[in-house]
Amino acid sequence: MSTSPQVLKPDSAIYIAGHSGMVGSAIMRRLQAQGFNNLITRTHRELDLVNQADVQAFFDNEPVDYVVLAAATVGGINANNSQPARFIYENLMMESNIISAAHQNGINRLLFLGSSCIYPRMAEQPMRENVLLTGELESTNEPYAVAKIAGIKLCESFNRQYGTHYRSVMPTNLYGPYDNFNLQDSHVVPALIRKFHEGKEKGEPGVEVWGTGNARREFMHVDDMAEASVFIMELNDMDYDGVVEPMLSHINVGTGEDVTIKELAGIVCEITGFNGDIIFNENKPDGAPKKLLNVDKLKRLGWRAKITLREGIASTYEWFLDNLETARGIDKQAVKK
């Protein structure tokens, strides 16, 4: 690798791709809280990340020291199943455009945010980083997962060929402020919050939850993810390179704990104050039977999650209540975050 770049400084110009989404906005808040005051953002209307020429022009004309690649086209099982071409195409294009343009403009440091869906459906649990590409992916989100795997390999390949320092983090299932609460394509935590809240409002006797309730999932509050991301961004190269390999350089970010969907539904039901029945629709898909990340590498580097699931869901429900119009207005088939 090339000589290690300077550590980030408070006035480093950091471009956050996807700053308006749940993850990007949390990382921006975290950077601001730590004194970084030169953050660069563009809305989708200002910059279409799928358009290669527009992305190249942005980097050609904007002095950037560091890139956080949090932009993605995302959604739940329904959105992934109904729009597979969009999910693989838009994510591949955004990653390729940003990573290539960053390199061409001499940007030596970049943080790429992936997803735990990159791992094989039946991977040994908890999933270590080295199970990547060792088995069949979960069919319900395979196009999205393939795009995220490509993003990791883009970073690794640029590092090998050009000596860049492009890092990848693989978060577990995230939730928190600015999540997508649209019931057509949201992930499970925001969907349950909205369902139980509206069930309480309407006095419904029961609320339907997809699947058997037996699938196990790990959940992390997005503020924990943001803290971990900035922590990894600021690691010196010796520490980071000490826990990764050149072509296995991604790091899992999670809590190391999981719950069943049935247990999760019970927690959300209690926090929202819904008094009806929880009805599991077993005709709907469960997805992978279990998804839990092994976070040993992250622990060795010195970072652990702090926000418990119950605390995180309670604070997210408070945000939902304080921002009902915003939350209900996030109503897109697939959201660029």
Order of alpha helices (4+ residues) and beta strands (2+ residues): beta-alpha-beta-alpha-beta-beta-alpha-alpha-beta-alpha-beta-beta-alpha-beta-beta-beta-alpha-alpha-beta-beta-alpha-beta-beta-alpha-alpha-alpha-beta
